Amino acid sequence: MAGRKKRTDNFIVSSGILAFAQVFVRIIGLFYRVPLKRIVGDVGIGYYGFTYEIYSMILLLSASAIPTAVSLLVSKHFANREYKNAQGIFKGALYFAIIVGTFFTLLVFFGADWLADVLYGQPAIVPSLRVVAPTILISCVMGVYRGFFQGRSAMMPTAVSQIIEQIFNAFISIVAAYVLIAKGPAFGAAGSTLGTCLGALSGFIFVFIIYQLYRPSFERRIKKDKTKALYSTGGAMATVLRTMAPIVLSTTIYQISGIIDSSLFSRITQSIGYSKDVTAGLYGIYSGEFRLIFNVPMGLTSSIAIALIPMITAAVVMGNKDVIVDKIESIIRLTTIVAIPCAMGLLVLATPVMHVLFGEDTQIAINLLRLGSVTIILYSLTTVTTAILQGLNNLRAPVINSAAALFIHIIFLVIMLTYADMNIYALAFGDLVFTFTMLSLNLLSMYKTIGFRSEILRTYIIPFVASFIMAGICYFIYKVLYFVTRRELIPMVLAILVGIIIYFVSIVLFGGIDEEEMSYLPKGNKLVRICQKLHLM
């Protein structure tokens, strides 16, 4: 029991560290994009959004799977005390990252004109693409270091490097965009991508320094390792590639919907009479306002997924099915406890949130946020269940599931854009279709893989009821305070703070979380004592 609690503590601590970093990073991203939008305008943000979709797609093909693959392999070899092979994987992954990163950096830099024309018919994004191209190589190499530490369940290097990266990104993006906007929205967007590049460089420098500090301790373990069957450099690179391949396929298909959505939106809307600037402006609202808010709660659940993989991999190596099932249930419950109130809160407070951040002219963004609130829950669960399947070594299922979901998604999107002329709202509905389909298929795959059936009452119904109560009270408080003050910021903040308290009390009273589960949380024992004093438990 003590060992089990220790493993849970480690997971909660790891998730907590990454959750804090992810939310902090997204909050920085939220606040720096507000002045950035005012500098470059909706059109400039639209150019930035188109550029970022291409960059994200290339990053998926080159760098995104590297941390996960390295984490899986390092975790496996450390669990077996094969430190020499863990070192071999690290070195092989490093060589692989340099080769792949260099190739894709050159591809984006010299192929910027072709990519801009074929995907969007928007030549104005070429400067942004060329500025952001070196970030691909930097991210590939940085991913190896982050993956190594994640495989050791050491999340602090990744978390701190993400914060440093985003701080540099925010500062440089604003300054560079301000300087370059005089040359037009295209160059203003290029200035913001310069922040992306130099931010990634700062994050890499940090994790490199941390690895050098850890290296002597690692080498002492390597000297004591008696493992005979060792990787060659080529063998380690091949192993990394084999491990990456299904992850790349699943994440690429899973995330490719972004570039497909933006490309279809740009092409179809222009074909039915929208100008290039109107198309870019609408997409700027979607990417620069709606998606910006949408990504904040995603930071919490993505951190759960990152922390999850090495823990489940180690349990699979030890063959402990009971621990695996127990952890999966805890992880899914933790996800819904976070995602459902976030979605409900944004649903009822969409108007003040958008007005406070982006001004009065935000009705399209408000509508998008309301439409997309349910997707927050589905997207969170889809991300976590994909990570669970990867940790269970069922790397094939997410590939098949994401491909099927993408196919259905594209059909719906084309119909909504071409025949219903839903313009930017089609993207929000498309997100809903994609995530619902993939989550359903992921849950089916988990049942087939390990016989997992999700518990309904405490995992879904209680968080929803508690969130519904919270949302109603939040909305009432906001409306009353707004009627009195005719201001939006203070009523919104007070409504959110009261809502958090109401939600916590409701979850405890309804039995959504018990004493043992609460004790696993940071300061959990103190929370238990407070609840007992208040007779909530």
N, C-alpha and C positions, 0 to 999 in steps of 0.2 A: 504493500500500500504506500509505503514511504517513497519507493522508487517511482511508483506511478504518479504520485503527487509531484515529485521532483520534475518528472518529464513534462507534466502539465504546467508547472511553474515556469520551466524553461520556455515552453511554447508561448505562454501568456506574456512573459517578459519580452521575448523576441518580437511577438506581434505588437506589443505595446510600443517598443522602440520604433519599429517601422511605421506603425500607425501614426505616432506623433510626427515622425519625419514626413510621411506622405501628406498628412493634413497640413502641416506647416508649409511644405513645398507648394501645395495647391493654393493655400491662402496667399502666399507671396505671389504666385502666378495670377491669382484673381485680382489682387490689388495693383500689380504693375501693369496688367493688361488694361485697366481702366484709364490711366493717363496715356498709355500707348495708343489706345483707340482714339482718344481725343487729339493726339498728335497726328496720326496717319489717316483717321476717318474710317468709315465702314468699307470703302473701296480698298484702302491700304490693308486693313485687317483681312479683307477677303483675299487679297494677293498673298498675305502671310498664311492664311488658312489653306489655300491651294498648295503653296510651297510646303507647308508642314505635312500635308497629306502624302505628298511624294516622298519627303524625307522620312516620314514614319514608315512608309511602305518599304523603302530601301533598308531602313534600320531593322525592320522585321526580318527581311531576307538575310541580313548580314550579322547583326549584333544582338537582337532581342533574345534569341534562344541560347546564347553563349552562357550567361549567368546561370540559367536553369540547368543546362547540360553539365556545366562544371560543378554546380552544387550537387546534382544527383550523383555524379561519379566520385567527387571528393567525399561526400557523406558516406557512400558505400565503402570506400577504401579505409576511411577512418574508423568506421564501425568494425571492420575486420582487422584493424591495426596494421594495415598495409601502407605505411607512410611513404615508402619509396615510390609506390605506384601512384599515390596521391600527388607527389611531386612531379612524376612523369606526366600525369594528366594536366597539371598546371602548366608545365613547359610546352607540352604539345598543343594545348589550347592557345597559348600565347603566340606560337608560330602561326597557327591556323588563323587567329584573329588578325594578325598583321597582314597576312596574304589576302584574306577576304576583304578586310577593311580598306586596304590600298586599292584593290580592284574596283570596289563600289564607289569609293571616293572619286577615282578617275572617271568612272562611268557617269556619275552625276555632274561632275564639273564640265567635262567635254561634251556630254550629251544633253545639257540643260535645254538647248533650243528645241531639240527633238522631243524631249519629255513634255515641255510646256505646250508644244503645238499638238502632239498626238492626244494627250490626256485632257486638255482643257481648252485649247485654242486661245491661250492667254500668254502671248509673248512677254507681257510685262513682268512675269514671275522669274524670268531668266536670271537677273542679278541676284535675287534671293537664293535661288538654287545653287549658284556658284559660291556664294558666301558660306552657305551651310554645308557644302560638300565635305570639307575636312572633318566635320563633326563625326562622320560615319566611322572613320579610322580610329579616332579618339574613343568613341563609344565602344567599339569592338574590343579594344585592348582593356579599357576600364571594366568591361563586362567580365573579363577573365578574373580580375582581382576581386570584384564584388562577388562573383560566383564562388570563388575559393572560400571567402569568409562566410558566405551564406551556407555553404556545405558544412562548415564548422559550427553552425547555428550562432555565429557571431554577427549580429545584425547592425551593431553600432557603426562599423566602417561604412557600410552601405548607406545607413541613415544619415550620418554626418556629411558624407560626400554629396548626397542628394541635396541637402540643405545648402552647402557651400556652392554647389553648382547652380542652384536656383537663385541665390542671392546675387552672384556675379551675373547671371543671365538677366535678371531684372534690371540691375543698374546699367549694364552696358547696352541693353536693348533700348531703354528709354533715352539715354544720352545719344547713341548712334542714330536712332530714329529722328530725334530732334534736330541733329546736325544735318541729316541727309534728306529730310522731308522737303527742303527747298527745291530739290531736283524732281519732286513729284512723288505720288503714292508708291510707285514701284521701288524707288530707292529708300523711301521710309520703311517699307517692308523689309528690304535688304538689311537695313540697320538693325532691325529687331532680330533677324536671323544671325547677325554677328554676335549678339548676346548669347544665342544658343550655342554657338561654336566655342566661344571663350569660357562660357560657363562650364561646358563639358570638360574643357582642359583643366580648369581649376579643380573639379571633382576628381579627375584622374590623378592629378598631382597629390591630392590628399591620400587616396587609397594606396598609391605607390609608396608614400612615406610610411604609412601604417604597416604595409607588408614588410618593408625593410626592418622595421622595429620588431615584428613578429618572427622574422626569418631565423634568428639564432635559436629560438625555442623549437621551431619546426625542424631545424637541422639536427638538433640533439635527438629528437625522436627518430629521425631518419637513420642516424648512426646505430641505434639500438634495434632497428628493424631487420629481421632475418629472412624476409620474403625472398624466395628464389626466382619465381616467375615474374619478370619485370617487363614493363613496356619499353619498346624502342621509341625513338621520337616519332617515326612514321606510324607505329602502332598506336601511340597515344593520340596522334592527330586523327587517325582513322576511327578510333573509338569515340572521340569527341564528335566527329562528323556523323557517325552512326546514331549516336544519342541525340544529336541536334536535329537530324533529318525529320523525324516525326513531330518533334516539338515545333520546328520551323513551319512544317505543313499545317499543323493545327493552329498555331498562333497567326500564321500568315492568312489562312482562310478565315480565321476568326476576326482578324483586324482588317483584312483587305476590303471589307464592306465600306470602310471609311473612304478609301480612294475611289472605289467603284461608285459610291453614293455621290461624291463630289464631282466625279467625271460625268456621270449620267445627268446629274442636276445641271451642270454647266452646258453640256451639249444639247440636252432636250429643251431646256428653257430658251436657249438661243435659237433653236430650230423653230420654236413656236412664237417667236417675236420679241423676246426679252433682249435688251442690249447687253453688251459685255459688262458695262459698269453696273447695271441693275443686278445682273446675275452675281457679280462679285460682291455687291453691297448686301444682298440677301444672304449669301453664304457667309459674309463677315458677321452678320447678326447671329447666325447659327453657330459658327465656330468661335466667335469672339465674345459672345454673351451667354447663349444657352449652354454650349458645351463647357464653357469655363466654369459655370456654376455646377453643372452636372458632374464634373470631374472631382469636386471637393469631397463628397462622400465616398467616391470611388477609391480615394486614397486609403481609407480605413480598411476596406475589404481587400484591396490588392495587397496590402501588407500582410493580411492573414494568409493569402495564397502563397506569398514568397516564404514566409516562416514555416508554412505547412510542409513543403516538399521534403526537406531533409529529415524532418521528424517521422513522416510516414515511410520514407525510404529506409530509415534505420529500423523501424518496426517490421517492415517487410523482410529485411535481411534476417532479423531474429525470428521471423515466422510467428509473430504474436498477433493473431487475428482479433482477439478480444480488445487489445489496446487500439488497434487500427479502427475498429467499428466505433469504439467509445470516443476516440478523437474526432472522427468524422462527424459524429452527432454533435459534439461540443462546438466544432468549427462552424457547422451550418447554423446552429442555434445562435452562436455569437454573431454570425453574419446577418441573420434576420433581425436580431435585437438592435443592430446598428442601422441596417439599411431601411427597414420599414418606417421608423420614426423620421429619418431624414427625408424620405419620399413624401410622407404625409405633411411634414412641416413645410417643405418647399411648395407643395400643392396649395396650401391655404395662405402662405405668405409670399407667393410669387410676385405679386404687384409691388409691395414695399421693397423686397430684395432687389428687384430689377431697377426700381426708381432710385433707390439709394446709391446703387453702384453705377448706373449708366444714364441717369437722367430721366426725363419724362417721356421722351420719344422711344418707348421700348415695348409697345403693345405686341408686336410680333414675338419678341423674346419672351414676354410674359406668357403668351399662348403656348409657345414651344415648351416652356418650363412646366406648365400644367400638363400638357400632353405627355411629356417625357418623365414625369415623376414616377409612374409605375415602372418604367424601364430601369430606374435606379435599383429597384429590388431585383428585377430579373437579371440585370447585368452583373450585379454583385454576386448573386448565386451562380451565375454561369461562370464567372471568373474563378470562383472557389472550387466548383465541381470539376472544372477543367484541370486545376492544379491537383485535386484529389486523384483523378484518373492518372495523371502523370506520375504522382508519387506512388501509386499502386502498380506502376510499370505497365499500365495499359495505355501506351502512347498512341495506339492506332485509333482508339475510339474517338478522341477529340477531333482527329483529322476527318473522319467520316461524318461525325455529327456537325462539325462546322461547315463542311462542304454542302451537306443537305440543307442546313439552315440558310446558307448563303444563296443557294439556288432558289429557294422559296422567297427569300427576301428580295432578290433581283426582280422576280416576276411581279411581286406586289409593287415595288418601287416604280418600275416602268409603267405599269397601268396607272398608278396614282399621278405620275408626272405627265404622261402623254394624253391620257383620256379624261382625267378628272381635273387637270390643271391645279393641283394642290400646292404647287411651287415648293417653298421651303418646308411646309408642314408635312410633305411626303417623307422627308428624311426622318422626322420624329416618329411617324407611324412605321416606317421601315425598320428603325431601331427596335421598336416594340415587337414586330413580327420575328426579327432575327433572334433576339434574346429569348423569347418565349419558346421558339422551336428548338434552339440549341440546349436550353436548360432541360426541357422535357427529354431530349435524347440523352443528355448526360446522366440524368437520374436513372434512366432505363439501363444505361451502360454500367453504372455503379451497382445496380441490383444484379446484373448478370455477372459482374466481376467478383463481388464479395458478398452478395445477398443482402445489400444494405437497403433498408426501408426507412425513410425519414419519419420521425415522430411528428405528429400533426399539432397536437394541442399546445404544448409548451414552445414548439419551434415556430409555429406560424400564427395560430389563432390568438394566443395571449399577447404576443407583440403587436398584432394588428389591433386588437381591442384597446390595449393601452395607448397605442399611437392615435387611434381614433379619438379617444378621450382627450389626449394631449392636444391634438390638432384643433378640436372644438374650443377648448379653453384658450389656446393661443390666439385663435381668430377673434374670439370675444374680447380678450384683453387688448389686442391690437386695435380693434374697431373703437372700443370705448376711449382708449388713450388718444387715438387719432382724432376722435370727435372733440376731445377736450383741448388738445395741443395744436391740431392742424399741422403736425410734423410727423414724419415717418420713421426717422432713425431711432429715436429713443423708444417709442412704442414697440417697434419691431424687436429691438434688443431685449427689452423687458419681457415681451411675450415669449421670446426664445428661452430666456433664462428660467422663467416660470414653467415653461413647457418641459424643459429638461427635468426639473424637480418632479413635476406631475407624472412624467413618464416613468421615472425611476421608482417612485412610490407605487404606481399602478402595477408595474412588472413584479415588484416584490409581493404586493398584496394578492395578486392573482396567481402567484406561484410560478411565474415565468423563470425565476432563478432562485435556487435554494442556498442555504448557508455554505455548504461545501463548495459549490460553484462560485459563489461570491468571494470565498476566501482565496480562490486562485487569482483574483484580480489584484492589480497593484493597490496597496493599502486595503486589501479585501477584508482582513480581520477587523480593521477599524470600522469599515462600513458595516460589518455584521454587528458589531457592538452598538453602533448608532441605531441600526434598525431594531435591535432588541430593546434598547432604551425607549424608542418611540413606539414599541409594541407592534412593529410591522412584521416581525417574525416570531 
